[in-house]
Amino acid sequence: MDELAPDLPVRPAEKLITFVKDRPGHDRRYAIDATKIKTELGWTPAQTLEGGLRETIEWYLSHQDWWQPLLSGEYQEYYRRVYA
């Protein structure tokens, strides 16, 4: 984020990460073994996790007109009314 969005008001962007306490019984490990899909179907991901995250961030940065309205007071009030 620091590289792709240098005008963020919080730097480094890592400061925006909030860690929460795990829920009781919550899995501590999410490891995926993709051996079966690779051996039986010949599938491998076309994108790395890092590459996919970068492309996602770049999309959001270049399509601010899509998400900016979600920050408006009108939308926030609608969200509170419907989901609170």
PDB file of N, CA, C and O in Angstrom:
ATOM      1  N   MET A   1       0.819  -1.185   0.000  1.00  0.00           N
ATOM      2  CA  MET A   1       0.000   0.000   0.000  1.00  0.00           C
ATOM      3  C   MET A   1       0.868   1.255   0.000  1.00  0.00           C
ATOM      4  O   MET A   1       0.553   2.229  -0.685  1.00  0.00           O
ATOM      5  N   ASP A   2       1.945   1.235   0.756  1.00  0.00           N
ATOM      6  CA  ASP A   2       2.806   2.417   0.799  1.00  0.00           C
ATOM      7  C   ASP A   2       3.352   2.749  -0.584  1.00  0.00           C
ATOM      8  O   ASP A   2       3.493   3.920  -0.937  1.00  0.00           O
ATOM      9  N   GLU A   3       3.658   1.720  -1.361  1.00  0.00           N
ATOM     10  CA  GLU A   3       4.189   1.926  -2.707  1.00  0.00           C
ATOM     11  C   GLU A   3       3.099   2.368  -3.681  1.00  0.00           C
ATOM     12  O   GLU A   3       3.308   3.282  -4.479  1.00  0.00           O
ATOM     13  N   LEU A   4       1.939   1.722  -3.615  1.00  0.00           N
ATOM     14  CA  LEU A   4       0.881   1.970  -4.594  1.00  0.00           C
ATOM     15  C   LEU A   4       0.019   3.190  -4.266  1.00  0.00           C
ATOM     16  O   LEU A   4      -0.550   3.809  -5.165  1.00  0.00           O
ATOM     17  N   ALA A   5      -0.078   3.535  -2.983  1.00  0.00           N
ATOM     18  CA  ALA A   5      -0.915   4.666  -2.569  1.00  0.00           C
ATOM     19  C   ALA A   5      -0.129   5.550  -1.603  1.00  0.00           C
ATOM     20  O   ALA A   5      -0.401   5.558  -0.402  1.00  0.00           O
ATOM     21  N   PRO A   6       0.843   6.291  -2.125  1.00  0.00           N
ATOM     22  CA  PRO A   6       1.714   7.071  -1.255  1.00  0.00           C
ATOM     23  C   PRO A   6       1.014   8.221  -0.521  1.00  0.00           C
ATOM     24  O   PRO A   6       1.582   8.766   0.426  1.00  0.00           O
ATOM     25  N   ASP A   7      -0.214   8.610  -0.934  1.00  0.00           N
ATOM     26  CA  ASP A   7      -0.883   9.733  -0.257  1.00  0.00           C
ATOM     27  C   ASP A   7      -1.749   9.292   0.920  1.00  0.00           C
ATOM     28  O   ASP A   7      -2.473  10.115   1.480  1.00  0.00           O
ATOM     29  N   LEU A   8      -1.697   8.040   1.304  1.00  0.00           N
ATOM     30  CA  LEU A   8      -2.502   7.600   2.449  1.00  0.00           C
ATOM     31  C   LEU A   8      -2.157   8.450   3.669  1.00  0.00           C
ATOM     32  O   LEU A   8      -0.989   8.777   3.885  1.00  0.00           O
ATOM     33  N   PRO A   9      -3.159   8.810   4.466  1.00  0.00           N
ATOM     34  CA  PRO A   9      -2.888   9.647   5.631  1.00  0.00           C
ATOM     35  C   PRO A   9      -2.142   8.909   6.744  1.00  0.00           C
ATOM     36  O   PRO A   9      -1.563   9.545   7.625  1.00  0.00           O
ATOM     37  N   VAL A  10      -2.151   7.586   6.712  1.00  0.00           N
ATOM     38  CA  VAL A  10      -1.445   6.803   7.727  1.00  0.00           C
ATOM     39  C   VAL A  10      -0.287   6.086   7.051  1.00  0.00           C
ATOM     40  O   VAL A  10      -0.471   5.355   6.078  1.00  0.00           O
ATOM     41  N   ARG A  11       0.904   6.307   7.582  1.00  0.00           N
ATOM     42  CA  ARG A  11       2.091   5.653   7.039  1.00  0.00           C
ATOM     43  C   ARG A  11       2.950   5.175   8.180  1.00  0.00           C
ATOM     44  O   ARG A  11       3.128   5.917   9.146  1.00  0.00           O
ATOM     45  N   PRO A  12       3.479   4.003   8.125  1.00  0.00           N
ATOM     46  CA  PRO A  12       3.239   3.015   7.075  1.00  0.00           C
ATOM     47  C   PRO A  12       1.816   2.467   7.179  1.00  0.00           C
ATOM     48  O   PRO A  12       1.207   2.478   8.249  1.00  0.00           O
ATOM     49  N   ALA A  13       1.305   1.991   6.055  1.00  0.00           N
ATOM     50  CA  ALA A  13      -0.068   1.479   5.999  1.00  0.00           C
ATOM     51  C   ALA A  13      -0.254   0.291   6.938  1.00  0.00           C
ATOM     52  O   ALA A  13      -1.378  -0.030   7.324  1.00  0.00           O
ATOM     53  N   GLU A  14       0.828  -0.350   7.299  1.00  0.00           N
ATOM     54  CA  GLU A  14       0.770  -1.487   8.219  1.00  0.00           C
ATOM     55  C   GLU A  14       0.132  -1.087   9.559  1.00  0.00           C
ATOM     56  O   GLU A  14      -0.410  -1.936  10.265  1.00  0.00           O
ATOM     57  N   LYS A  15       0.196   0.187   9.900  1.00  0.00           N
ATOM     58  CA  LYS A  15      -0.417   0.665  11.148  1.00  0.00           C
ATOM     59  C   LYS A  15      -1.936   0.524  11.123  1.00  0.00           C
ATOM     60  O   LYS A  15      -2.572   0.558  12.177  1.00  0.00           O
ATOM     61  N   LEU A  16      -2.525   0.368   9.944  1.00  0.00           N
ATOM     62  CA  LEU A  16      -3.975   0.224   9.811  1.00  0.00           C
ATOM     63  C   LEU A  16      -4.461  -1.180  10.156  1.00  0.00           C
ATOM     64  O   LEU A  16      -5.664  -1.402  10.293  1.00  0.00           O
ATOM     65  N   ILE A  17      -3.542  -2.125  10.296  1.00  0.00           N
ATOM     66  CA  ILE A  17      -3.914  -3.508  10.603  1.00  0.00           C
ATOM     67  C   ILE A  17      -4.246  -3.609  12.086  1.00  0.00           C
ATOM     68  O   ILE A  17      -3.481  -3.169  12.944  1.00  0.00           O
ATOM     69  N   THR A  18      -5.410  -4.203  12.369  1.00  0.00           N
ATOM     70  CA  THR A  18      -5.822  -4.425  13.755  1.00  0.00           C
ATOM     71  C   THR A  18      -5.938  -5.921  13.975  1.00  0.00           C
ATOM     72  O   THR A  18      -6.699  -6.600  13.286  1.00  0.00           O
ATOM     73  N   PHE A  19      -5.193  -6.427  14.924  1.00  0.00           N
ATOM     74  CA  PHE A  19      -5.263  -7.844  15.247  1.00  0.00           C
ATOM     75  C   PHE A  19      -6.334  -8.043  16.309  1.00  0.00           C
ATOM     76  O   PHE A  19      -6.440  -7.258  17.251  1.00  0.00           O
ATOM     77  N   VAL A  20      -7.121  -9.089  16.152  1.00  0.00           N
ATOM     78  CA  VAL A  20      -8.178  -9.380  17.111  1.00  0.00           C
ATOM     79  C   VAL A  20      -7.906 -10.732  17.763  1.00  0.00           C
ATOM     80  O   VAL A  20      -7.224 -11.589  17.201  1.00  0.00           O
ATOM     81  N   LYS A  21      -8.447 -10.895  18.943  1.00  0.00           N
ATOM     82  CA  LYS A  21      -8.282 -12.152  19.649  1.00  0.00           C
ATOM     83  C   LYS A  21      -9.055 -13.237  18.908  1.00  0.00           C
ATOM     84  O   LYS A  21     -10.185 -13.013  18.474  1.00  0.00           O
ATOM     85  N   ASP A  22      -8.449 -14.409  18.765  1.00  0.00           N
ATOM     86  CA  ASP A  22      -9.138 -15.517  18.091  1.00  0.00           C
ATOM     87  C   ASP A  22     -10.381 -15.927  18.867  1.00  0.00           C
ATOM     88  O   ASP A  22     -10.421 -15.862  20.095  1.00  0.00           O
ATOM     89  N   ARG A  23     -11.387 -16.346  18.122  1.00  0.00           N
ATOM     90  CA  ARG A  23     -12.599 -16.863  18.748  1.00  0.00           C
ATOM     91  C   ARG A  23     -12.305 -18.243  19.325  1.00  0.00           C
ATOM     92  O   ARG A  23     -11.480 -18.974  18.776  1.00  0.00           O
ATOM     93  N   PRO A  24     -12.961 -18.612  20.417  1.00  0.00           N
ATOM     94  CA  PRO A  24     -12.769 -19.968  20.958  1.00  0.00           C
ATOM     95  C   PRO A  24     -13.135 -21.008  19.886  1.00  0.00           C
ATOM     96  O   PRO A  24     -14.181 -20.899  19.245  1.00  0.00           O
ATOM     97  N   GLY A  25     -12.297 -21.984  19.703  1.00  0.00           N
ATOM     98  CA  GLY A  25     -12.541 -23.023  18.717  1.00  0.00           C
ATOM     99  C   GLY A  25     -12.184 -22.627  17.293  1.00  0.00           C
ATOM    100  O   GLY A  25     -12.344 -23.422  16.366  1.00  0.00           O
ATOM    101  N   HIS A  26     -11.708 -21.422  17.118  1.00  0.00           N
ATOM    102  CA  HIS A  26     -11.352 -20.938  15.790  1.00  0.00           C
ATOM    103  C   HIS A  26     -10.095 -21.665  15.311  1.00  0.00           C
ATOM    104  O   HIS A  26      -9.127 -21.808  16.058  1.00  0.00           O
ATOM    105  N   ASP A  27     -10.121 -22.117  14.070  1.00  0.00           N
ATOM    106  CA  ASP A  27      -8.938 -22.787  13.529  1.00  0.00           C
ATOM    107  C   ASP A  27      -7.744 -21.854  13.550  1.00  0.00           C
ATOM    108  O   ASP A  27      -7.863 -20.681  13.195  1.00  0.00           O
ATOM    109  N   ARG A  28      -6.629 -22.349  13.950  1.00  0.00           N
ATOM    110  CA  ARG A  28      -5.415 -21.536  13.992  1.00  0.00           C
ATOM    111  C   ARG A  28      -4.615 -21.656  12.697  1.00  0.00           C
ATOM    112  O   ARG A  28      -3.676 -20.893  12.470  1.00  0.00           O
ATOM    113  N   ARG A  29      -4.985 -22.600  11.862  1.00  0.00           N
ATOM    114  CA  ARG A  29      -4.193 -22.820  10.650  1.00  0.00           C
ATOM    115  C   ARG A  29      -5.119 -23.079   9.469  1.00  0.00           C
ATOM    116  O   ARG A  29      -6.002 -23.935   9.529  1.00  0.00           O
ATOM    117  N   TYR A  30      -4.907 -22.349   8.426  1.00  0.00           N
ATOM    118  CA  TYR A  30      -5.667 -22.552   7.196  1.00  0.00           C
ATOM    119  C   TYR A  30      -4.682 -22.875   6.079  1.00  0.00           C
ATOM    120  O   TYR A  30      -4.307 -22.006   5.291  1.00  0.00           O
ATOM    121  N   ALA A  31      -4.278 -24.114   6.026  1.00  0.00           N
ATOM    122  CA  ALA A  31      -3.340 -24.520   4.993  1.00  0.00           C
ATOM    123  C   ALA A  31      -4.104 -25.326   3.942  1.00  0.00           C
ATOM    124  O   ALA A  31      -4.870 -26.231   4.272  1.00  0.00           O
ATOM    125  N   ILE A  32      -3.887 -24.990   2.702  1.00  0.00           N
ATOM    126  CA  ILE A  32      -4.561 -25.700   1.618  1.00  0.00           C
ATOM    127  C   ILE A  32      -3.546 -26.595   0.918  1.00  0.00           C
ATOM    128  O   ILE A  32      -2.463 -26.151   0.537  1.00  0.00           O
ATOM    129  N   ASP A  33      -3.911 -27.842   0.758  1.00  0.00           N
ATOM    130  CA  ASP A  33      -3.076 -28.767   0.005  1.00  0.00           C
ATOM    131  C   ASP A  33      -3.716 -28.911  -1.373  1.00  0.00           C
ATOM    132  O   ASP A  33      -4.733 -29.588  -1.525  1.00  0.00           O
ATOM    133  N   ALA A  34      -3.127 -28.281  -2.356  1.00  0.00           N
ATOM    134  CA  ALA A  34      -3.698 -28.275  -3.709  1.00  0.00           C
ATOM    135  C   ALA A  34      -3.154 -29.407  -4.573  1.00  0.00           C
ATOM    136  O   ALA A  34      -3.284 -29.366  -5.797  1.00  0.00           O
ATOM    137  N   THR A  35      -2.549 -30.411  -3.956  1.00  0.00           N
ATOM    138  CA  THR A  35      -1.957 -31.520  -4.707  1.00  0.00           C
ATOM    139  C   THR A  35      -2.994 -32.228  -5.581  1.00  0.00           C
ATOM    140  O   THR A  35      -2.734 -32.510  -6.751  1.00  0.00           O
ATOM    141  N   LYS A  36      -4.165 -32.515  -5.015  1.00  0.00           N
ATOM    142  CA  LYS A  36      -5.188 -33.271  -5.749  1.00  0.00           C
ATOM    143  C   LYS A  36      -5.666 -32.517  -6.989  1.00  0.00           C
ATOM    144  O   LYS A  36      -5.792 -33.105  -8.063  1.00  0.00           O
ATOM    145  N   ILE A  37      -5.927 -31.248  -6.849  1.00  0.00           N
ATOM    146  CA  ILE A  37      -6.419 -30.480  -8.007  1.00  0.00           C
ATOM    147  C   ILE A  37      -5.327 -30.364  -9.077  1.00  0.00           C
ATOM    148  O   ILE A  37      -5.619 -30.304 -10.271  1.00  0.00           O
ATOM    149  N   LYS A  38      -4.075 -30.333  -8.634  1.00  0.00           N
ATOM    150  CA  LYS A  38      -2.970 -30.246  -9.601  1.00  0.00           C
ATOM    151  C   LYS A  38      -2.770 -31.588 -10.302  1.00  0.00           C
ATOM    152  O   LYS A  38      -2.639 -31.634 -11.525  1.00  0.00           O
ATOM    153  N   THR A  39      -2.745 -32.686  -9.531  1.00  0.00           N
ATOM    154  CA  THR A  39      -2.469 -33.998 -10.138  1.00  0.00           C
ATOM    155  C   THR A  39      -3.638 -34.534 -10.946  1.00  0.00           C
ATOM    156  O   THR A  39      -3.436 -35.135 -12.002  1.00  0.00           O
ATOM    157  N   GLU A  40      -4.873 -34.323 -10.460  1.00  0.00           N
ATOM    158  CA  GLU A  40      -6.021 -34.894 -11.158  1.00  0.00           C
ATOM    159  C   GLU A  40      -6.566 -34.011 -12.272  1.00  0.00           C
ATOM    160  O   GLU A  40      -7.087 -34.513 -13.268  1.00  0.00           O
ATOM    161  N   LEU A  41      -6.448 -32.696 -12.107  1.00  0.00           N
ATOM    162  CA  LEU A  41      -6.992 -31.804 -13.125  1.00  0.00           C
ATOM    163  C   LEU A  41      -5.928 -31.008 -13.875  1.00  0.00           C
ATOM    164  O   LEU A  41      -6.216 -30.363 -14.884  1.00  0.00           O
ATOM    165  N   GLY A  42      -4.713 -31.060 -13.377  1.00  0.00           N
ATOM    166  CA  GLY A  42      -3.639 -30.312 -14.024  1.00  0.00           C
ATOM    167  C   GLY A  42      -3.729 -28.810 -13.801  1.00  0.00           C
ATOM    168  O   GLY A  42      -3.125 -28.026 -14.533  1.00  0.00           O
ATOM    169  N   TRP A  43      -4.491 -28.415 -12.782  1.00  0.00           N
ATOM    170  CA  TRP A  43      -4.691 -26.984 -12.529  1.00  0.00           C
ATOM    171  C   TRP A  43      -3.613 -26.428 -11.608  1.00  0.00           C
ATOM    172  O   TRP A  43      -3.261 -27.034 -10.596  1.00  0.00           O
ATOM    173  N   THR A  44      -3.110 -25.284 -11.976  1.00  0.00           N
ATOM    174  CA  THR A  44      -2.229 -24.517 -11.089  1.00  0.00           C
ATOM    175  C   THR A  44      -2.692 -23.068 -11.161  1.00  0.00           C
ATOM    176  O   THR A  44      -3.191 -22.629 -12.197  1.00  0.00           O
ATOM    177  N   PRO A  45      -2.536 -22.331 -10.085  1.00  0.00           N
ATOM    178  CA  PRO A  45      -2.998 -20.943 -10.100  1.00  0.00           C
ATOM    179  C   PRO A  45      -2.227 -20.111 -11.119  1.00  0.00           C
ATOM    180  O   PRO A  45      -1.021 -20.281 -11.293  1.00  0.00           O
ATOM    181  N   ALA A  46      -2.932 -19.223 -11.777  1.00  0.00           N
ATOM    182  CA  ALA A  46      -2.308 -18.347 -12.763  1.00  0.00           C
ATOM    183  C   ALA A  46      -1.675 -17.135 -12.086  1.00  0.00           C
ATOM    184  O   ALA A  46      -0.938 -16.383 -12.724  1.00  0.00           O
ATOM    185  N   GLN A  47      -1.951 -16.945 -10.827  1.00  0.00           N
ATOM    186  CA  GLN A  47      -1.522 -15.752 -10.107  1.00  0.00           C
ATOM    187  C   GLN A  47      -1.020 -16.143  -8.725  1.00  0.00           C
ATOM    188  O   GLN A  47      -1.566 -17.050  -8.097  1.00  0.00           O
ATOM    189  N   THR A  48       0.010 -15.466  -8.254  1.00  0.00           N
ATOM    190  CA  THR A  48       0.459 -15.673  -6.880  1.00  0.00           C
ATOM    191  C   THR A  48      -0.432 -14.849  -5.959  1.00  0.00           C
ATOM    192  O   THR A  48      -1.131 -13.943  -6.414  1.00  0.00           O
ATOM    193  N   LEU A  49      -0.409 -15.157  -4.683  1.00  0.00           N
ATOM    194  CA  LEU A  49      -1.178 -14.373  -3.717  1.00  0.00           C
ATOM    195  C   LEU A  49      -0.744 -12.913  -3.767  1.00  0.00           C
ATOM    196  O   LEU A  49      -1.579 -12.010  -3.804  1.00  0.00           O
ATOM    197  N   GLU A  50       0.563 -12.688  -3.766  1.00  0.00           N
ATOM    198  CA  GLU A  50       1.088 -11.324  -3.790  1.00  0.00           C
ATOM    199  C   GLU A  50       0.663 -10.587  -5.050  1.00  0.00           C
ATOM    200  O   GLU A  50       0.273  -9.421  -4.991  1.00  0.00           O
ATOM    201  N   GLY A  51       0.738 -11.263  -6.184  1.00  0.00           N
ATOM    202  CA  GLY A  51       0.338 -10.645  -7.453  1.00  0.00           C
ATOM    203  C   GLY A  51      -1.153 -10.330  -7.482  1.00  0.00           C
ATOM    204  O   GLY A  51      -1.563  -9.278  -7.971  1.00  0.00           O
ATOM    205  N   GLY A  52      -1.955 -11.244  -6.958  1.00  0.00           N
ATOM    206  CA  GLY A  52      -3.392 -11.030  -6.906  1.00  0.00           C
ATOM    207  C   GLY A  52      -3.764  -9.868  -5.996  1.00  0.00           C
ATOM    208  O   GLY A  52      -4.641  -9.071  -6.329  1.00  0.00           O
ATOM    209  N   LEU A  53      -3.097  -9.770  -4.846  1.00  0.00           N
ATOM    210  CA  LEU A  53      -3.353  -8.642  -3.936  1.00  0.00           C
ATOM    211  C   LEU A  53      -2.970  -7.325  -4.600  1.00  0.00           C
ATOM    212  O   LEU A  53      -3.700  -6.339  -4.500  1.00  0.00           O
ATOM    213  N   ARG A  54      -1.834  -7.309  -5.274  1.00  0.00           N
ATOM    214  CA  ARG A  54      -1.376  -6.097  -5.952  1.00  0.00           C
ATOM    215  C   ARG A  54      -2.380  -5.655  -7.016  1.00  0.00           C
ATOM    216  O   ARG A  54      -2.728  -4.477  -7.101  1.00  0.00           O
ATOM    217  N   GLU A  55      -2.846  -6.617  -7.833  1.00  0.00           N
ATOM    218  CA  GLU A  55      -3.829  -6.290  -8.872  1.00  0.00           C
ATOM    219  C   GLU A  55      -5.140  -5.792  -8.268  1.00  0.00           C
ATOM    220  O   GLU A  55      -5.770  -4.879  -8.803  1.00  0.00           O
ATOM    221  N   THR A  56      -5.544  -6.390  -7.161  1.00  0.00           N
ATOM    222  CA  THR A  56      -6.777  -5.969  -6.492  1.00  0.00           C
ATOM    223  C   THR A  56      -6.646  -4.536  -5.983  1.00  0.00           C
ATOM    224  O   THR A  56      -7.541  -3.716  -6.189  1.00  0.00           O
ATOM    225  N   ILE A  57      -5.542  -4.238  -5.325  1.00  0.00           N
ATOM    226  CA  ILE A  57      -5.305  -2.883  -4.805  1.00  0.00           C
ATOM    227  C   ILE A  57      -5.261  -1.891  -5.953  1.00  0.00           C
ATOM    228  O   ILE A  57      -5.850  -0.814  -5.861  1.00  0.00           O
ATOM    229  N   GLU A  58      -4.571  -2.237  -7.038  1.00  0.00           N
ATOM    230  CA  GLU A  58      -4.490  -1.339  -8.194  1.00  0.00           C
ATOM    231  C   GLU A  58      -5.883  -1.082  -8.778  1.00  0.00           C
ATOM    232  O   GLU A  58      -6.182   0.038  -9.194  1.00  0.00           O
ATOM    233  N   TRP A  59      -6.741  -2.121  -8.811  1.00  0.00           N
ATOM    234  CA  TRP A  59      -8.092  -1.946  -9.339  1.00  0.00           C
ATOM    235  C   TRP A  59      -8.864  -0.961  -8.478  1.00  0.00           C
ATOM    236  O   TRP A  59      -9.485  -0.035  -9.000  1.00  0.00           O
ATOM    237  N   TYR A  60      -8.831  -1.152  -7.163  1.00  0.00           N
ATOM    238  CA  TYR A  60      -9.558  -0.249  -6.277  1.00  0.00           C
ATOM    239  C   TYR A  60      -9.030   1.180  -6.369  1.00  0.00           C
ATOM    240  O   TYR A  60      -9.808   2.134  -6.320  1.00  0.00           O
ATOM    241  N   LEU A  61      -7.731   1.330  -6.499  1.00  0.00           N
ATOM    242  CA  LEU A  61      -7.158   2.677  -6.612  1.00  0.00           C
ATOM    243  C   LEU A  61      -7.569   3.356  -7.911  1.00  0.00           C
ATOM    244  O   LEU A  61      -7.742   4.574  -7.940  1.00  0.00           O
ATOM    245  N   SER A  62      -7.727   2.595  -8.976  1.00  0.00           N
ATOM    246  CA  SER A  62      -8.096   3.202 -10.255  1.00  0.00           C
ATOM    247  C   SER A  62      -9.616   3.250 -10.479  1.00  0.00           C
ATOM    248  O   SER A  62     -10.068   3.758 -11.505  1.00  0.00           O
ATOM    249  N   HIS A  63     -10.400   2.731  -9.541  1.00  0.00           N
ATOM    250  CA  HIS A  63     -11.858   2.758  -9.646  1.00  0.00           C
ATOM    251  C   HIS A  63     -12.473   3.360  -8.376  1.00  0.00           C
ATOM    252  O   HIS A  63     -13.413   2.807  -7.806  1.00  0.00           O
ATOM    253  N   GLN A  64     -11.932   4.484  -7.953  1.00  0.00           N
ATOM    254  CA  GLN A  64     -12.428   5.108  -6.725  1.00  0.00           C
ATOM    255  C   GLN A  64     -13.890   5.539  -6.847  1.00  0.00           C
ATOM    256  O   GLN A  64     -14.600   5.616  -5.844  1.00  0.00           O
ATOM    257  N   ASP A  65     -14.339   5.818  -8.065  1.00  0.00           N
ATOM    258  CA  ASP A  65     -15.738   6.182  -8.265  1.00  0.00           C
ATOM    259  C   ASP A  65     -16.677   5.052  -7.863  1.00  0.00           C
ATOM    260  O   ASP A  65     -17.850   5.294  -7.580  1.00  0.00           O
ATOM    261  N   TRP A  66     -16.181   3.836  -7.834  1.00  0.00           N
ATOM    262  CA  TRP A  66     -16.993   2.684  -7.451  1.00  0.00           C
ATOM    263  C   TRP A  66     -17.194   2.616  -5.938  1.00  0.00           C
ATOM    264  O   TRP A  66     -18.292   2.310  -5.474  1.00  0.00           O
ATOM    265  N   TRP A  67     -16.137   2.901  -5.163  1.00  0.00           N
ATOM    266  CA  TRP A  67     -16.247   2.735  -3.714  1.00  0.00           C
ATOM    267  C   TRP A  67     -16.366   4.027  -2.912  1.00  0.00           C
ATOM    268  O   TRP A  67     -16.798   3.984  -1.760  1.00  0.00           O
ATOM    269  N   GLN A  68     -16.000   5.169  -3.477  1.00  0.00           N
ATOM    270  CA  GLN A  68     -16.087   6.432  -2.727  1.00  0.00           C
ATOM    271  C   GLN A  68     -17.490   6.710  -2.180  1.00  0.00           C
ATOM    272  O   GLN A  68     -17.602   7.168  -1.043  1.00  0.00           O
ATOM    273  N   PRO A  69     -18.567   6.455  -2.937  1.00  0.00           N
ATOM    274  CA  PRO A  69     -19.907   6.714  -2.394  1.00  0.00           C
ATOM    275  C   PRO A  69     -20.209   5.927  -1.112  1.00  0.00           C
ATOM    276  O   PRO A  69     -21.063   6.331  -0.323  1.00  0.00           O
ATOM    277  N   LEU A  70     -19.516   4.818  -0.906  1.00  0.00           N
ATOM    278  CA  LEU A  70     -19.749   4.020   0.294  1.00  0.00           C
ATOM    279  C   LEU A  70     -19.284   4.739   1.560  1.00  0.00           C
ATOM    280  O   LEU A  70     -19.660   4.347   2.664  1.00  0.00           O
ATOM    281  N   LEU A  71     -18.473   5.783   1.410  1.00  0.00           N
ATOM    282  CA  LEU A  71     -17.977   6.536   2.561  1.00  0.00           C
ATOM    283  C   LEU A  71     -18.913   7.676   2.948  1.00  0.00           C
ATOM    284  O   LEU A  71     -18.718   8.310   3.986  1.00  0.00           O
ATOM    285  N   SER A  72     -19.913   7.941   2.135  1.00  0.00           N
ATOM    286  CA  SER A  72     -20.808   9.068   2.386  1.00  0.00           C
ATOM    287  C   SER A  72     -21.671   8.818   3.619  1.00  0.00           C
ATOM    288  O   SER A  72     -21.942   7.673   3.980  1.00  0.00           O
ATOM    289  N   GLY A  73     -22.094   9.901   4.257  1.00  0.00           N
ATOM    290  CA  GLY A  73     -22.981   9.799   5.405  1.00  0.00           C
ATOM    291  C   GLY A  73     -24.291   9.123   5.056  1.00  0.00           C
ATOM    292  O   GLY A  73     -24.841   8.371   5.862  1.00  0.00           O
ATOM    293  N   GLU A  74     -24.792   9.386   3.861  1.00  0.00           N
ATOM    294  CA  GLU A  74     -26.056   8.785   3.414  1.00  0.00           C
ATOM    295  C   GLU A  74     -25.951   7.264   3.373  1.00  0.00           C
ATOM    296  O   GLU A  74     -26.841   6.560   3.850  1.00  0.00           O
ATOM    297  N   TYR A  75     -24.876   6.771   2.811  1.00  0.00           N
ATOM    298  CA  TYR A  75     -24.703   5.314   2.743  1.00  0.00           C
ATOM    299  C   TYR A  75     -24.492   4.732   4.139  1.00  0.00           C
ATOM    300  O   TYR A  75     -25.040   3.678   4.460  1.00  0.00           O
ATOM    301  N   GLN A  76     -23.704   5.413   4.966  1.00  0.00           N
ATOM    302  CA  GLN A  76     -23.450   4.924   6.319  1.00  0.00           C
ATOM    303  C   GLN A  76     -24.762   4.818   7.109  1.00  0.00           C
ATOM    304  O   GLN A  76     -24.966   3.859   7.853  1.00  0.00           O
ATOM    305  N   GLU A  77     -25.639   5.797   6.945  1.00  0.00           N
ATOM    306  CA  GLU A  77     -26.939   5.764   7.625  1.00  0.00           C
ATOM    307  C   GLU A  77     -27.790   4.611   7.101  1.00  0.00           C
ATOM    308  O   GLU A  77     -28.432   3.906   7.879  1.00  0.00           O
ATOM    309  N   TYR A  78     -27.795   4.421   5.795  1.00  0.00           N
ATOM    310  CA  TYR A  78     -28.517   3.298   5.196  1.00  0.00           C
ATOM    311  C   TYR A  78     -27.990   1.981   5.768  1.00  0.00           C
ATOM    312  O   TYR A  78     -28.778   1.114   6.145  1.00  0.00           O
ATOM    313  N   TYR A  79     -26.678   1.825   5.837  1.00  0.00           N
ATOM    314  CA  TYR A  79     -26.064   0.598   6.331  1.00  0.00           C
ATOM    315  C   TYR A  79     -26.470   0.351   7.788  1.00  0.00           C
ATOM    316  O   TYR A  79     -26.821  -0.771   8.155  1.00  0.00           O
ATOM    317  N   ARG A  80     -26.423   1.397   8.614  1.00  0.00           N
ATOM    318  CA  ARG A  80     -26.832   1.253  10.021  1.00  0.00           C
ATOM    319  C   ARG A  80     -28.301   0.831  10.132  1.00  0.00           C
ATOM    320  O   ARG A  80     -28.650  -0.033  10.937  1.00  0.00           O
ATOM    321  N   ARG A  81     -29.147   1.450   9.316  1.00  0.00           N
ATOM    322  CA  ARG A  81     -30.577   1.159   9.350  1.00  0.00           C
ATOM    323  C   ARG A  81     -30.851  -0.307   8.949  1.00  0.00           C
ATOM    324  O   ARG A  81     -31.652  -0.994   9.583  1.00  0.00           O
ATOM    325  N   VAL A  82     -30.187  -0.753   7.913  1.00  0.00           N
ATOM    326  CA  VAL A  82     -30.466  -2.094   7.385  1.00  0.00           C
ATOM    327  C   VAL A  82     -29.765  -3.208   8.177  1.00  0.00           C
ATOM    328  O   VAL A  82     -30.345  -4.272   8.394  1.00  0.00           O
ATOM    329  N   TYR A  83     -28.536  -2.968   8.604  1.00  0.00           N
ATOM    330  CA  TYR A  83     -27.745  -4.061   9.195  1.00  0.00           C
ATOM    331  C   TYR A  83     -27.516  -3.949  10.692  1.00  0.00           C
ATOM    332  O   TYR A  83     -26.964  -4.874  11.288  1.00  0.00           O
ATOM    333  N   ALA A  84     -27.913  -2.863  11.317  1.00  0.00           N
ATOM    334  CA  ALA A  84     -27.647  -2.717  12.764  1.00  0.00           C
ATOM    335  C   ALA A  84     -28.632  -3.491  13.603  1.00  0.00           C
ATOM    336  O   ALA A  84     -28.545  -3.473  14.831  1.00  0.00           O
TER     337      ALA A  84
END
